[in-house]
Amino acid sequence: MKVLIIGGAGMVGRNLADTLVAAGQLGGKPVTELVLFDVVPAVTQGTDAVAVRVETGDLSDRATVDALIAPRPDVIFHLAAIVSGEAEADFDKGYRINMDGTRNLLEAIRAQPGYHPRVVYTSSIAVFGAPFPEAIGDEFFTTPMTSYGAQKMIGELLLNDYSRRGILDGVGIRLPTIVVRPGKPNKAASGFFSGIIREPLAGIEAVLPVDDSVRHWVASPASATGFLIHAATMDTAPLGARRCMTMPGLSVTVGEMIAALGEVAGPDKVALIKRQPDATIRGIVAGWPENFDASRATEMGFVADASFQDIIRAHIRDMEAAG
Amino acid sequence: MKVLIIGGAGMVGRNLADTLVAAGQLGGKPVTELVLFDVVPAVTQGTDAVAVRVETGDLSDRATVDALIAPRPDVIFHLAAIVSGEAEADFDKGYRINMDGTRNLLEAIRAQPGYHPRVVYTSSIAVFGAPFPEAIGDEFFTTPMTSYGAQKMIGELLLNDYSRRGILDGVGIRLPTIVVRPGKPNKAASGFFSGIIREPLAGIEAVLPVDDSVRHWVASPASATGFLIHAATMDTAPLGARRCMTMPGLSVTVGEMIAALGEVAGPDKVALIKRQPDATIRGIVAGWPENFDASRATEMGFVADASFQDIIRAHIRDMEAAG
């Protein structure tokens, strides 16, 4: 089968591509061709069994998207997006890529007669906006507080409608914040959730800008890959017309994260966390969802991490494997 | 002040235009110019005090919309839409007018520096999709089951985001089914809700294609005009970032509607209703919302009809006034 990953150079896309190449199959069918599309070249290497083709381009260019869809991939993962901060800073770019780009993809599929691929779309918990109930249920309304969240929700509505119309077979998954992200610290407001685990484990100091009581909704990189693969292979009949779901995750406080780090890696690692309260980051984080009741996704077979300790242990294994 | 009604030739737009011309003011400020835009010419006549300008065109043409916005109307009512049945039959036309047309309007406003008009947008209860709770609350999620509903919800998301960004001051109102619609019977699946009142009052037989137990969410034409005027003049600060609301209405069964007709107009009118069950219409209507808890709109000062009897009496008065 042919698989296309739009956003194949990002952290989530790369993990997925690496996993598909290593497995050589998706849902029991051999993956013969894997196309990785992004604005920068993806790095995943192919094998004799799985040919990897790397392409770059702009999702807002319809001709580019038409060319990408012309070979009729059986499964399309649409992970590409202008992230929250950039979509807020650049109004036009956010709408052009996140809204028009997604629509270009759906329209390019619609333009191919008799073609009906599985489309897995990564949405975001940014479709929700404060004030929140104690746990956000599957039927809670979506009132985004960022342009990114609005664009992601528009993508959900389009995915649902194009699926209902029989144009494609869509599944939309709202990912939790991915922790522990590998790599260098970044300036995202959510960056410290990974940083307070990743940096101490690497023997480096980490800054904690919020209180220990701050609660957040997280999943490991491996869980994210698992969600994507399940979304690509699941029976979509039970979803009916409601194709988009909040993925299961762990609702943990910063204090619980730090305690888990101590339990897994010892108190000397915890000592590397420096508390430097930052009013700006505190304010941003205060508007984020803390907890979900993601029953529907769980019923549909999506599986969350078992514990935050497991998330830390998985990160340690990944780092050891990467040398 | 200058007022623009996009969709000024439709039933709701015409009622609003007539009301504004008669009142000569909106929120206590004199209306000096009223522009009525639609695909066909609007019929409302101006007065010495209120100049009415009638324009026709296509909302999906950005240059047309730019020209419409160039005089910087203080209040814009955006009522224009490809209706549910047509948007379902013509995929491209529905998205072109309902989604791209709405976006053209918001973008034309954004293109004018320092301009920040009140924009009243009519959404629809079609943003909701079955299965429903017993009464749909203000925080129930939006899962449209038609392309029209998806397009209306995308408009809501855009209106919210452009308002949050300070580009405009939007209020989105989800209208109930308008009963009693004046005029001839039409082929809309919901047409009988008006027909079983309107036709008997005119001494004509009416067909009832569903059971007496069918429950529906309705408001009078006068209430719809009242909602629009309140949305144009209310203080939007209490809305925060959640600019769109389900309007209050009456949840009444067909049996209750018929009993009210008997009470107001007598049993000989009721005798003109012929029960001719229609499986297709029954099926369509079964997927529609029956009841809402529209507390938020009520708290924000929107007022529903007091009773279905009042709705019938108002229709009788309108017909007498129209001769």
Interface residues (C-beta under 8 A of the other chain):
Chain A: F91 G129 D138 E139 F140 F141 T142 T143 P144 M145 S147 A150 M153 I154 L157 L158 N160 D161 R164 R165 A241 R242
Chain B: F91 G129 D138 E139 F140 F141 T142 T143 P144 M145 S147 A150 M153 I154 L157 L158 N160 D161 R164 R165 A241 R242
